[in-house]
């Protein structure tokens, strides 16, 4: 059975966690919500705080080798917090080193910039962080979903059907030798 980590903290865009989570569970994948602290994390929806979700594991309890893939939801607050957490950045980097699929949507690539894993990669994101990705060496394109050797990115919640389909496909394919940081 494939085991997937969703890395998130308070302020994640709710639908960008719940929609991929459901798509992966529908495939029979085991999915853990991994966060900085145990307990619950609060989503963001339509400009305000939303529902809380149980954290399955904390960063100090996991390593990339425990999982087949990593998924990062966006939101504005969530990636800004995670990119300042060295344990989160190491966790992300290790998926790239282990050539495993990584998927990020909306503002989540900000975490990937801080982890130093976007240089030379073809990707997309929410338009407001386009310049940040280009400055970090990414080949940014405006497409609903971009796949670069097991690395899946999308722009916003409207792209979730395409994002979820590619996320599931890449997880099923498994490791990608060309996946790199």
C-alpha positions in Angstrom: 0.0 0.0 0.0 1.2 3.5 -0.9 1.7 5.8 2.1 1.6 9.6 1.5 2.5 12.6 3.7 0.6 15.9 3.4 2.8 18.5 5.1 0.7 21.4 6.4 0.2 23.7 9.4 -2.4 26.4 10.4 -3.6 28.5 7.5 -3.5 26.0 4.7 -6.1 26.5 1.9 -8.7 24.0 3.0 -9.8 22.7 -0.4 -6.2 22.2 -1.4 -5.8 19.7 1.5 -9.2 18.1 1.5 -9.6 17.5 -2.3 -6.2 15.8 -2.8 -6.6 13.9 0.5 -9.9 12.5 -0.8 -8.5 11.7 -4.2 -5.6 9.7 -2.6 -7.9 7.9 -0.2 -10.2 7.0 -3.1 -7.2 5.2 -4.6 -6.6 3.2 -1.4 -3.5 5.2 -0.4 -2.8 5.7 3.3 -2.4 9.4 4.0 -0.9 11.2 7.0 -1.3 14.8 7.8 2.2 15.8 9.1 2.6 19.1 10.9 4.9 21.0 13.3 2.9 20.2 16.4 0.4 17.5 17.4 -3.3 18.1 17.9 -5.3 19.9 15.2 -4.5 22.4 12.4 -7.0 25.0 11.1 -7.8 25.5 7.5 -8.5 28.8 5.6 -11.5 29.1 3.3 -13.0 32.1 1.5 -10.9 34.7 3.4 -11.4 33.3 6.9 -10.5 30.5 9.3 -12.4 27.3 8.7 -12.4 23.7 9.9 -9.8 22.0 12.0 -8.1 18.7 11.0 -6.3 16.2 13.1 -2.5 15.9 12.8 -1.5 12.3 12.3 2.2 12.7 12.8 4.6 15.5 13.8 7.8 16.3 11.9 9.9 14.9 14.7 8.1 11.5 14.3 8.6 11.0 10.6 11.2 10.8 7.8 10.8 10.8 4.1 11.7 7.1 3.9 8.4 6.4 5.8 6.4 7.6 2.7 6.0 7.0 -1.0 5.2 10.7 -1.8 4.8 14.2 -0.4 1.9 16.6 -1.1 1.9 20.3 0.0 -1.3 22.3 0.0 -1.1 26.1 -0.4 -2.7 29.0 1.3 -0.8 32.2 2.2 -0.1 31.5 5.9 0.7 27.8 5.8 3.8 27.9 3.5 5.1 31.1 5.1 5.2 29.2 8.5 6.6 26.0 7.1 9.4 27.6 5.1 10.9 28.9 8.4 11.0 25.5 9.9 14.3 23.7 9.2 12.8 20.3 10.1 10.1 20.9 7.4 12.7 21.9 4.8 14.8 18.8 5.5 11.7 16.6 5.3 10.9 18.1 1.9 14.5 17.9 0.6 14.7 14.2 1.5 11.8 13.3 -0.8 13.7 14.9 -3.7 17.0 13.1 -2.7 15.0 9.8 -2.5 13.6 10.5 -6.0 10.0 10.3 -4.8 7.0 12.2 -6.2 6.3 15.6 -4.7 3.2 17.7 -5.4 2.6 21.3 -4.5 -0.2 23.7 -5.3 -0.8 27.5 -5.2 1.6 29.1 -2.7 3.1 25.8 -1.5 6.2 26.2 -3.8 7.4 28.9 -1.4 8.4 26.0 0.9 10.2 24.4 -2.0 12.1 27.6 -2.8 13.3 27.7 0.8 14.2 24.0 0.7 16.4 24.8 -2.4 14.8 22.3 -4.7 13.3 24.3 -7.6 16.3 25.3 -9.6 16.1 24.1 -13.2 12.6 22.5 -12.6 9.6 23.2 -14.8 6.7 24.2 -12.6 3.8 26.5 -12.0 2.2 28.2 -9.0 -0.2 30.9 -7.9 0.7 33.9 -10.1 1.8 36.1 -7.2 4.8 33.9 -6.5 5.9 33.5 -10.2 8.8 36.0 -9.8 10.0 34.2 -6.6 10.2 30.9 -8.5 11.9 32.4 -11.5 14.4 34.2 -9.2 15.0 30.8 -7.5 15.9 29.3 -10.9 12.6 27.5 -11.8 11.2 27.4 -15.4 7.8 28.9 -14.5 4.9 28.3 -16.9 1.2 29.2 -16.7 -0.5 25.8 -17.0 -3.2 24.1 -14.9 -0.8 21.2 -14.0 2.9 20.7 -14.7 4.7 17.4 -14.2 8.5 17.4 -14.2 9.9 13.9 -13.4 7.6 13.1 -10.6 7.3 16.8 -9.5 3.7 18.0 -9.8 2.6 21.6 -9.5 -0.6 23.6 -10.0 -1.8 27.2 -9.7 -5.0 27.3 -7.6 -8.1 25.5 -6.5 -9.6 25.6 -10.0 -6.8 23.3 -11.1 -7.5 20.6 -8.4 -9.2 18.0 -10.8 -6.1 18.0 -13.0 -3.7 18.3 -10.0 -5.3 15.3 -8.2 -5.3 13.2 -11.4 -1.5 13.8 -12.0 -0.7 13.4 -8.2 -2.4 10.0 -8.2 -0.7 9.0 -11.5 2.8 10.0 -10.3 2.3 8.2 -6.9 1.3 5.0 -8.8 4.4 5.3 -11.0 6.6 5.6 -8.0 10.2 6.8 -7.9 11.6 8.8 -10.7 15.3 8.6 -11.4 15.3 12.1 -12.8 13.7 13.5 -9.7 16.3 15.7 -8.1 16.9 18.7 -5.9 
